[in-house]
Amino acid sequence: MPDSMSEQLQQDMECEGLLECFHGLKQLDRKCFQALVDTDEPLTVDEIAAAVDRERSTAYRAVQRLLQTGFITKEQVNYDQGGYYHVYSPTDPSKIADDLQRMLNDWYAKMGQLIQEFENKYEGAETTQPVEG
């Protein structure tokens, strides 16, 4: 990932890159999210792990990161004889997009404040170039 904002603006980015850019998600997280999007039914962690060819514990960590960001939802399914398990589904893309837009607006406002603070702090500190003679 590029270090500076100018480097980020110059690189080509796909929409899936927003998952990494906004939330620091990893490539595996993207794969798990894609596996959920590609199916019509909610999936268990074991099914997600199989879809991305990873160990259950590794897939579980990715699922937890996706849950934290709100990109997926969790539902409890109860067995008739007692007990339960969880299945996961992708969140509605329009809700995710709204959340990303809100986060971007917050970031933009914060950057605007910092730029204004910078200007206020250094406005009177203009230096004059020494005259060579």
N, C-alpha and C positions, 0 to 999 in steps of 0.2 A: 504494500500500500504506500502511496506517495507520502512524503513527510510534510510538504507545505500545501497550502490551499491552492496556490498557483499551479503546482504540479497536479493536484486533483482535478482542477478545471481543465487542464490540457489533455488529460487521459480520456480515452473512450470508456464510457461506463454503461452497463446494461441496467435495466430496471431492477433486476435481482440484486445488483450491487447495493441498493438502498438498504437491504437487510444488514449488510456488513457495515456500511457507512454510518447509518443512524444508530445501530444497536451493537455494533462490534461482533455480530454473529459470524460464525465460521462457515467454511465451505460445506462441512458435514451438516450443519444446521440448515443450509439451503437445500441440500439433498433430501433431508428428512421432510422439510416443508413441501418440496416438489412431490415426494412420494405421496403425501396426504392429498395434494391437489389433484394428482393423477388418478385417484380412485374415487368411486362414487360412494363408498362406504367408509365409516370411521375405522381406524386401525388401532390395534393394540401396539404396545412398544415392541413386542416380539415380531409382529408383522412389519413394523417400520424398520427394525433391525435387519430383517431378511431382505427388504426392498433396497436397502442401501449397503447390504453386505458388510455389516459391522456386528460386533458383539452387542448383546442386549444392554449391558451397562453403559457402553459408549453411546448407543442410540438413546438411552434413557436421559443421559446428560444433555444431549442435543434437544430432546423433547422438553426438558425442564427449561432450557434457555428460551425456546420458542414460546412456552407458556408464559414465562416472565415478561416477554415483550408483547404478549397479547396476539401473536400471529396465529396461534392455534388455541382450541378450547378442549377441555377434558370433560368427559361424561362418565358417570358410574353406571355400570350394568350389573344388576343383581341376578345371581343364580336362583332358580326355584328352590333348591335344596339348602340354600344359605350361602353366604359368601358373595363376593363381587369381584369385578375387574374393571379397568378403565380403558376407554377408547378415546381417540383423539381425532379432531377434524380441523381443517383450516378455517380461520376466521374469514368472514365476508371481506373480499378485497376492498370494497368501498370503505369499510370501517378502518381497515389498515391504512388505506390511502389518506383518510381524514386524520388519523393519528399522526402519520408522517408529516402531513401538511401543518398540523398544529405544532409539532416539534420543530419543523423548519421555521415557522413564524416566530416561535419563542427564541430560537437561536439567532435569527435575523435581528430581532429587537435587542437581544443581549449584545450582539456585535456592534449595533448602532450606538448603544450606550458606551461601550468601550472605546469606540472611535471618537465619540464626543469627549470622553474623559481624556483621551490622548491629546486631542486638540486643545482642550482647556489647560492641560498641564504644561504643554510645550509651546503654546501660542506666544507667550512673552519671552521665550528663551531663544529667540532667533539670534544666531551668531553672525558676526560680520567677518568677512574674509580679510585676513591681514593683507595690507598693501605692500607689494614687493617693490623695492625701489633701488 
